[in-house]
Structures are given as C-alpha cells and as structure tokens.
Amino acid sequence: MRKVIDLECDLPPDETGKPRKFGTETLIPGFGDPERMEPPPGYGFPNYERIFPHRSVDAPKPKGMAMRDFVKLMDEAGVETGVVGRVPNTTLGELVRTYPGRFIGMATISPFDGMRGVREFERVIRELGLGGLRIAALFNMVPASDRRFYPLYAKCVELDVPVRIYASMNYSVIPATSIRSRWIFRSCASSRA
C-alpha cells in the first residue's frame, strides 16, 4: 500500500470541542506573534472568511475527536506521517511523544522575540522533539526574507531541521507583498556563504 505524508495535517478539536490549534484570536505570547500588526483593508483573515465561509467564526464548529481516533483515520487513509503546525509548541511536544513517528511538529516562534525566540526554538527541538520551524507571513505580516528571521534560520541549519514557509496562498483582495514566494528566494540568496 502506498504511504502518504500529510503536509497540512489539520488536527480536529479535542473530545470536548476545544480547538487544538490556535488561530488569530488565541495567539500565545512567545509562541506566536503577540505584536501582530494590523492588516491593511481587504487583506488577511477577514477576506479568508469571505472565501471560506464554512471556517468563519460564526460557522458551526467541527465535532471533537480523540487523537487515537484521528490516528485511526490517518491509518485508513494511508497517511503515514502528519506534519502539524499552528498548534501550541507544548501540545505538539505531547503529540510527537505520544505518537512517535506519526507526526512532525513544526514549532511556531515569533520573529519579534529575537534571541529569546531562538533559545526557545532550540529548547522545543531538543526537549520537546519538534521537527522544524513554521513560518507564516499571513499571521504576522513579516516576509520570510525579513532579517528578524535570520537567527532562527541559522539555528535551523545548526540543528539540521527544516523550515516550512507558508507563502503560496493569498487571501487578499489586494496584492500581498508579505507572502509572495519571491521572499523565500531572497532569504536563500541572502544566507549563502
């Protein structure tokens, strides 16, 4: 049987219906982007909710599910590994410990946290077993090429873990300069020795 790696593994709410992942309304200081800038009109999540009405704040919430049942669904679908992000780092650590080899947790660290964020990133990789760094300009309006990310990128190289940069979807009615893929190429070109 062919095996699949789900690169956008979206965890269901827990058994009580509480979301496992965080959204813009529940960003956690030090693990997200507490200094998130206001988006320009017509950009970001308000337009996202227009595009995906079933995901809006007012939409019916999905039914909760135990993780063991979610893993069974992964097995039935042939998904060998799920790459998970947008979940608090401590929750990701519990997930990868409970289901070794089934999930790769992508840490969320704010580029605004400077060296404190770099130290936290190293800790969640070494101590919690997370597998890489998740960058999403859509959340913090900071392009992947911004120099505030460079210390985190350098730490990824040192720890030999990947960076997952979300740059392909534009939920905007205006051109969004912070999430274009060209910023990825600029980041790579800037970091060459």
C-alpha positions in Angstrom: 0.0 0.0 0.0 1.3 3.5 -0.9 2.0 5.7 2.1 1.3 9.4 2.3 2.8 12.3 4.2 0.2 14.9 5.0 2.0 18.2 4.9 -1.0 20.1 6.2 -2.2 17.8 8.9 -5.1 19.7 10.5 -5.9 18.3 14.0 -9.5 18.1 15.0 -10.8 19.7 18.2 -10.4 17.6 21.3 -13.2 15.4 22.7 -14.8 18.5 24.4 -14.8 20.5 21.2 -11.9 22.8 22.3 -9.6 23.6 19.3 -6.2 22.1 19.4 -4.7 24.7 17.0 -4.6 28.4 17.6 -5.9 31.0 15.3 -5.6 34.7 15.2 -7.8 35.2 18.3 -5.7 32.9 20.5 -2.1 33.6 19.7 0.1 32.8 22.6 2.8 35.3 23.6 6.2 33.9 22.9 4.8 31.1 20.7 3.0 33.1 18.1 3.1 36.7 17.2 1.8 38.8 20.1 2.9 42.0 18.4 0.9 41.2 15.2 0.4 44.3 13.1 -3.0 45.3 11.8 -3.5 44.1 8.2 -4.4 46.7 5.6 -8.0 46.8 4.5 -9.1 43.9 2.3 -6.2 41.7 3.4 -5.8 38.7 5.6 -8.4 36.8 7.7 -11.5 38.9 7.1 -11.1 38.1 3.4 -10.2 34.5 4.3 -13.6 34.1 6.0 -15.3 35.5 2.9 -13.5 32.9 0.7 -14.1 30.0 3.2 -17.4 30.8 4.9 -17.5 27.3 6.5 -14.4 28.3 8.5 -15.7 31.6 9.8 -16.2 32.4 13.4 -19.9 32.0 13.1 -19.8 28.7 11.2 -20.8 25.5 13.0 -17.8 24.1 14.9 -16.5 20.6 13.8 -17.2 17.7 16.2 -14.4 16.9 18.6 -12.4 13.7 18.3 -9.9 11.8 20.4 -6.4 11.7 18.9 -6.4 7.9 18.9 -9.5 8.1 16.6 -7.8 10.7 14.4 -4.7 8.4 14.1 -7.1 5.5 13.0 -8.5 7.8 10.3 -4.9 8.5 9.2 -4.3 4.7 9.0 -7.4 4.2 7.0 -6.4 6.9 4.5 -2.8 5.6 4.2 -1.3 8.7 5.9 2.0 7.5 7.5 3.1 10.9 8.8 1.3 14.2 9.5 3.2 17.5 9.6 1.5 19.7 12.2 1.8 23.4 12.9 -0.3 26.2 14.3 -0.7 24.3 17.5 1.0 25.4 20.7 4.5 24.0 20.9 3.9 22.2 24.2 0.9 20.4 22.7 3.0 19.5 19.7 5.6 18.0 22.0 2.9 15.9 23.7 1.7 14.7 20.3 5.0 13.6 19.0 5.9 11.8 22.3 2.5 10.0 22.4 2.6 9.0 18.7 6.3 8.6 17.8 7.0 8.7 14.1 3.4 9.6 13.2 3.6 13.4 13.5 6.3 16.0 12.8 5.7 19.1 14.9 6.6 22.4 13.3 7.4 25.0 16.0 5.9 28.4 15.9 8.3 31.1 17.1 7.7 34.8 16.7 10.3 36.7 14.7 9.7 39.6 17.1 11.2 37.5 20.0 14.8 37.9 18.9 17.3 35.7 20.7 14.8 34.7 23.3 12.9 33.1 20.4 16.0 31.4 19.1 16.7 29.9 22.6 13.0 28.8 22.8 13.2 27.2 19.4 16.3 25.2 20.3 14.6 24.1 23.5 11.4 22.9 21.7 13.5 21.0 19.2 15.9 19.4 21.7 13.5 18.9 24.7 10.0 18.5 23.1 11.2 16.6 20.0 9.7 19.0 17.4 11.0 18.6 13.9 11.3 22.1 12.4 10.2 25.7 12.2 6.9 27.0 10.7 6.9 30.5 9.1 3.6 32.1 8.1 3.7 35.7 6.9 -0.1 35.6 6.8 -0.1 35.7 10.6 2.5 38.3 11.4 2.7 40.3 8.2 6.5 39.8 8.2 8.0 38.5 4.9 10.1 35.3 5.1 13.1 37.4 3.9 12.9 39.8 6.9 16.2 39.8 8.8 14.3 39.1 12.0 14.0 35.5 10.8 17.7 35.1 10.1 18.8 34.0 13.6 16.0 31.4 13.5 17.1 30.2 10.0 20.7 29.9 11.3 19.5 27.8 14.3 17.6 25.5 11.9 20.9 24.9 9.9 22.8 24.3 13.2 20.1 21.8 14.4 19.7 20.3 10.9 15.9 20.8 10.8 13.7 22.1 8.0 11.9 25.4 7.7 8.3 25.3 6.4 7.4 28.7 4.9 3.8 29.3 4.0 3.9 31.6 1.1 1.6 30.3 -1.6 -1.9 31.4 -0.7 -3.1 35.0 -0.8 -6.4 35.5 1.0 -6.3 39.1 -0.1 -8.3 41.3 -2.5 -5.2 43.3 -2.9 -1.6 42.1 -3.8 0.0 40.9 -0.7 3.7 41.6 -0.6 4.4 39.8 2.7 3.5 36.3 1.5 5.0 36.1 -2.0 7.3 33.2 -2.8 10.0 35.7 -4.1 10.8 36.4 -0.4 11.8 32.8 0.1 14.3 33.1 -2.8 15.7 36.4 -1.3 16.1 34.7 2.1 18.0 31.8 0.5 20.2 34.1 -1.6 21.0 36.3 1.5 22.1 33.3 3.5 24.6 31.8 1.1 28.2 31.8 2.2 
